[in-house]
Amino acid sequence: MGNSLINGILFQPPELTYLHPSRRLWLKTKNGERISAVYVDQPGATLTVLFSHGNAEDLGMLYGWAHGMSQMLRVNMLLYDYRGYGNSEGVPSEENCYEDIEAAYSFLVNDMRKKPSQIVLYGRSLGSGPSCYLACRSAADGKSVGGLVLQSPLLSAYRVAISFGTTMPGDPFPNVDLAPYIKCPVFVIHGTLDEIVPFWHGQQLIAAVRDEYKTEPFWVEGAKHNNIESKFLGELLERLNNFLDTKVSARFTETDDTNNAAQTSPSSGGEECSLERAQEQADYHNLRGGAMGTHTQSQLQGARVECKALLNYV
């Protein structure tokens, strides 16, 4: 009952927006339910953006926008609807959102044959939750995605309404607790006058990212929650292209070679690397069992403290 109430408040699917069936593809989630998706191919693109949309949006609203962004950013794009949104089956929930982005990611890696390092996650508002989750998970698996863009992100769902100093039990999308475990360049965009997700969410979220993965954020002076693209598109595109060109595109081809050398060469510390990865995976699963399920604060803090101590996360 409690989860149903929270989900009913947190998720607000819009009335279905028309999307021609020929433009839609179907992806299957772990439990067999189908979610709708759109893939935009950009000839010659070396990067693919996996986009997780905000609340009250669906693919029908975003189809034209996705084609424009694909051309202006010179990337392929995959967009998907969460369960209960658009034509997707099922009902939305935090856990289902995580499984939905996993299905989209699996399509890119297994069907489209994209390398993780060639995939950039882009989460807007609510979409910051599944995007942070997948960035964290891919890092724990030792095959991190190439980059993470967070536009108007939330620290966690409860904190949007009340400024808790810590993650409360049952708080959906605890992005701030996942941030220290992300191991790819992170670019945060947030309007200084955001009336939905306060500006300080973006500030504190980038502060929680490890220093080596932080990039200069884009604080959009005077922007609100829903007008960054409409009023600040030129600067947004410039900053996004700069992030992709200097933090992702320039390094994605060498990342796999570097990782493979580190894992297989004894002289480069490959054994130590594999032990570290095993510990990271254990800590990640401990965190997921807490922060993303029926977690308690002691579980969450314990996982974070242990991981910081063992892996020198500072």
For each residue, the residues with C-beta under 8 A, 3 or more apart:
1: 4 5
2: 5 6 170
3: 6 7 93
4: 1 7 8
5: 1 2 8 9
6: 2 3 9 10 157 170 172
7: 3 4 10 11 91 92 93 94
8: 4 5 11
9: 5 6
10: 6 7 55 94 126 157 172
11: 7 8 55 82 84 92 93 126
12: 55 56
13: 56 58 82 84 85 86 92
14: 17 56 57 58 61 85
15:
16: 58 60 86 87
17: 14 58 59 60 61 86
18: 60
19: 23 24 36 38 58 59 60 63 86 87
20: 23 24
21: 24
22:
23: 19 20 38 63
24: 19 20 21 36 37 38 59 87
25: 36 37 38 39
26: 34 35 36 37
27: 34 35 36 37 80 103 104 106 107
28: 32 33 34 103
29: 32 33 34 35 83 90 96 99 100 102 103
30: 99 102 103
31: 99
32: 28 29
33: 28 29 83 88 89 90
34: 26 27 28 29 88 89
35: 26 27 29 80 81 82 83 88 89 90 100 103 104
36: 19 24 25 26 27 59 80 81 86 87 88
37: 24 25 26 27 59 78 79 80 81 104 107
38: 19 23 24 25 59 62 63 66 77 78 79 80
39: 25 76 77 78 112
40: 66 67 70 76 77 78 79
41: 45 76
42: 45 70 71 74 75 76 77
43:
44: 74
45: 41 42 48 70 74 75 76
46: 118 249 252
47: 74 75 76 118 119 120 146 244 248 249 252
48: 45 75 76 77 78 108 112 114 118 119 120
49: 69 70 73 75 76 77 78 119 120 121 122 149
50: 78 101 104 105 108 119 120 121 122 131 134
51: 62 66 77 78 79 122 123 124 127
52: 80 97 101 121 122 123 124 126 127 128 129 130 131
53: 57 58 62 79 81 124 126 127
54: 57 124 125 126 127 152
55: 10 11 12 125 126
56: 12 13 14
57: 14 53 54 61 62 85
58: 13 14 16 17 19 53 61 62 81 85 86
59: 17 19 24 36 37 38 62 63 79 80 81 86 87
60: 16 17 18 19 63 86
61: 14 17 57 58 65
62: 38 51 53 57 58 59 65 66 79
63: 19 23 38 59 60 66 67
64: 67 68
65: 61 62 68 69 229
66: 38 40 51 62 63 69 70 77 79
67: 40 63 64 70 71
68: 64 65 71 72
69: 49 65 66 72 73 75 77
70: 40 42 45 49 66 67 73 74 75 76 77
71: 42 67 68 74
72: 68 69 237 241
73: 49 69 70 237 240 241 244
74: 42 44 45 47 70 71 241 244
75: 42 45 47 48 49 69 70 120 244
76: 39 40 41 42 45 47 48 49 70
77: 38 39 40 42 48 49 51 66 69 70
78: 37 38 39 40 48 49 50 51 104 107 108
79: 37 38 40 51 53 59 62 66
80: 27 35 36 37 38 52 59 88 100 101 103 104
81: 35 36 37 53 58 59 85 86 87 88
82: 11 13 35 85 88 92 96 97 100 130
83: 29 33 35 88 89 90 91 92 93 96 97 100
84: 11 13 88 90 91 92 96
85: 13 14 57 58 81 82 88 92
86: 13 16 17 19 36 58 59 60 81
87: 16 19 24 36 59 81
88: 33 34 35 36 80 81 82 83 84 85 100
89: 33 34 35 83
90: 29 33 35 83 84 96
91: 7 83 84 96
92: 7 11 13 82 83 84 85 96 97
93: 3 7 11 83 96 97
94: 7 10 97 98 129 172 173 292
95: 98 99 292 293
96: 29 82 83 84 90 91 92 93 99 100
97: 52 82 83 92 93 94 100 101 129 130 133
98: 94 95 101 102 130 133 134 292
99: 29 30 31 95 96 102 103
100: 29 35 80 82 83 88 96 97 103 104 130
101: 50 52 80 97 98 104 105 130 131 133 134
102: 29 30 98 99 105 106 134
103: 27 28 29 30 35 80 99 100 106 107
104: 27 35 37 50 78 80 100 101 107 108
105: 50 101 102 108 109 119 134 138
106: 27 102 103 109 110 111
107: 27 37 78 103 104 110 111 112
108: 48 50 78 104 105 111 112 114 119
109: 105 106 112 113 114 115 116 119
110: 106 107 113
111: 106 107 108
112: 39 48 107 108 109
113: 109 110
114: 48 108 109 118 119
115: 109 118 119 252 256
116: 109 119 138 143 144 145 146
117: 143 144 145 146 252 255 256
118: 46 47 48 114 115 146 252
119: 47 48 49 50 105 108 109 114 115 116 145 146
120: 47 48 49 50 75 145 146 147 148 149 244 248
121: 49 50 52 131 134 135 145 147 148 149
122: 49 50 51 52 127 131 148 149 151
123: 51 52 126 127 128 129 130 131 132 148 149 150 151 153
124: 51 52 53 54 127 128 151 152
125: 54 55 128 151 152 153 154 196 197 225
126: 10 11 52 53 54 55 123 129 154 173
127: 51 52 53 54 122 123 124 130 131
128: 52 123 124 125 131 132 150 151 152 153 154 173 175
129: 52 94 97 123 126 132 133 154 157 172 173 175
130: 52 82 97 98 100 101 123 127 133 134
131: 50 52 101 121 122 123 127 128 134 135 148 149 150
132: 123 128 129 135 136 148 150 153 173 175 178 179 182
133: 97 98 101 129 130 136 137 173 178 292
134: 50 98 101 102 105 121 130 131 137 138 145
135: 121 131 132 138 139 144 145 148 178 182 184 186
136: 132 133 139 140 178 181 182 284
137: 133 134 140 141 284 288
138: 105 116 134 135 141 143 144 145 184
139: 135 136 142 144 181 182 183 184 280 284
140: 136 137 181 277 280 281 283 284 285
141: 137 138 281
142: 139 259 263 277 280 281
143: 116 117 138 259
144: 116 117 135 138 139 182 183 184
145: 116 117 119 120 121 134 135 138 148 184
146: 47 116 117 118 119 120 184 185 248 251 252 255
147: 120 121 184 185 186 187 243 244 247 248
148: 120 121 122 123 131 132 135 145 182 184 185 186 187
149: 49 120 121 122 123 131 186 187 189 240 243
150: 123 128 131 132 153 175 186 187 188 189 202 205
151: 122 123 124 125 128 188 189 190 228
152: 54 124 125 128 189 190 191 194 196 197 202 225 228
153: 123 125 128 132 150 175 188 190 197 201 202 205
154: 125 126 128 129 157 159 160 173 175 197 201
155: 159 174 175 176 201 204 205
156: 159 160 164 167 171 172 173 174 175 176 177
157: 6 10 129 154 160 171 172 173
158: 161 162 164 168 171 172
159: 154 155 156 162 163 164 171 176 201
160: 154 156 157 196 197 198 201
161: 158
162: 158 159
163: 159
164: 156 158 159 167 168 171
165:
166: 297
167: 156 164 171 174 176 177 291 295 297 300
168: 158 164 171 297
169: 294 295 296 297
170: 2 6 294 295
171: 156 157 158 159 164 167 168 174
172: 6 10 94 129 156 157 158
173: 94 126 128 129 132 133 154 156 157
174: 155 156 167 171 177 178 291 292 300
175: 128 129 132 150 153 154 155 156 178 179 205
176: 155 156 159 167 179 204 205 208
177: 156 167 174 180 287 291 300 304
178: 132 133 135 136 174 175 181 182 287 291
179: 132 175 176 182 186 205 208 209
180: 177 208 209 210 304 307 308 313
181: 136 139 140 178 280 283 284 287 307 313
182: 132 135 136 139 144 148 178 179 186 209 210 213
183: 139 144 210 213
184: 135 138 139 144 145 146 147 148 213
185: 146 147 148 213 215 243 247 248
186: 135 147 148 149 150 179 182 206 209 213 214 215
187: 147 148 149 150 215 217 218 239 240 243 247
188: 150 151 153 202 205 206 217 218
189: 149 150 151 152 202 217 218 220 228 236 239
190: 151 152 153 194 197 199 201 202 203 217 218 219 220
191: 152 194 199 220 222 223 224 225 227 228
192: 199 219 220 221 222 223
193: 199 222 223 224
194: 152 190 191 197 198 199 223 224 225
195: 224 225
196: 125 152 160 224 225 226
197: 125 152 153 154 160 190 194 201 202 225
198: 160 194 201
199: 190 191 192 193 194 202 203 219
200: 203 204
201: 153 154 155 159 160 190 197 198 204 205
202: 150 152 153 188 189 190 197 199 205 206 217 219
203: 190 199 200 206 207 217
204: 155 176 200 201 207 208
205: 150 153 155 175 176 179 188 201 202 208 209
206: 186 188 202 203 209 214 217
207: 203 204
208: 176 179 180 204 205
209: 179 180 182 186 205 206 213 214
210: 180 182 183 213 214 313 314
211: 214
212:
213: 182 183 184 185 186 209 210
214: 186 206 209 210 211
215: 185 186 187 243 247
216:
217: 187 188 189 190 202 203 206
218: 187 188 189 190 235 236 239
219: 190 192 199 202
220: 189 190 191 192 223 228 232 235 236
221: 192
222: 191 192 193
223: 191 192 193 194 220 227 228 231 232
224: 191 193 194 195 196 227
225: 125 152 191 194 195 196 197
226: 196 230
227: 191 223 224 230 231 232
228: 151 152 189 191 220 223 231 232 236
229: 65 232 233 236
230: 226 227 233
231: 223 227 228
232: 220 223 227 228 229 235 236
233: 229 230 236 237
234: 237 238
235: 218 220 232 238 239
236: 189 218 220 228 229 232 233 239 240
237: 72 73 233 234 240 241
238: 234 235 241 242
239: 187 189 218 235 236 242 243
240: 73 149 187 236 237 243 244
241: 72 73 74 237 238 244 245
242: 238 239 245 246
243: 147 149 185 187 215 239 240 246 247 248
244: 47 73 74 75 120 147 240 241 247 248 249
245: 241 242 248 249 250
246: 242 243 249 250
247: 147 185 187 215 243 244 250 251
248: 47 120 146 147 185 243 244 245 251 252
249: 46 47 244 245 246 252
250: 245 246 247
251: 146 247 248 254 255
252: 46 47 115 117 118 146 248 249 255
253: 256 257
254: 251 257 258
255: 117 146 251 252 258 259
256: 115 117 253 259 260
257: 253 254 260 261
258: 254 255 261 262
259: 142 143 255 256 262 263
260: 256 257 263 264
261: 257 258 264 265 268
262: 258 259 265 268 269 270 273
263: 142 259 260 270 273 274
264: 260 261 270
265: 261 262 268 270
266: 269 270 271
267:
268: 261 262 265 273
269: 262 266 272 273
270: 262 263 264 265 266 273 274
271: 266 274 275
272: 269 275 276
273: 262 263 268 269 270 276 277
274: 263 270 271 277 278
275: 271 272 278 279
276: 272 273 279 280 311
277: 140 142 273 274 280 281
278: 274 275 281 282
279: 275 276 282 283 307 310 311
280: 139 140 142 181 276 277 283 284 307 311
281: 140 141 142 277 278 284 285
282: 278 279 285 286
283: 140 181 279 280 286 287 303 306 307 310 311
284: 136 137 139 140 181 280 281 287 288
285: 140 281 282 288 289
286: 282 283 289 290 299 302 303 306
287: 177 178 181 283 284 290 291 292 300 303 304 307
288: 137 284 285 291 292 293
289: 285 286 292 293 295 299
290: 286 287 293 295 296 299 300 303
291: 167 174 177 178 287 288 295 299 300 303
292: 94 95 98 133 174 287 288 289 295
293: 95 288 289 290
294: 169 170
295: 167 169 170 289 290 291 292 299 300
296: 169 290 299 300
297: 166 167 168 169 300 301
298: 301 302
299: 286 289 290 291 295 296 302 303
300: 167 174 177 287 290 291 295 296 297 303 304
301: 297 298 304 305
302: 286 298 299 305 306
303: 283 286 287 290 291 299 300 306 307
304: 177 180 287 300 301 307 308
305: 301 302 308 309
306: 283 286 302 303 309 310
307: 180 181 279 280 283 287 303 304 310 311 313
308: 180 304 305 311 312 313 314
309: 305 306
310: 279 283 306 307
311: 276 279 280 283 307 308
312: 308
313: 180 181 210 307 308
314: 210 308
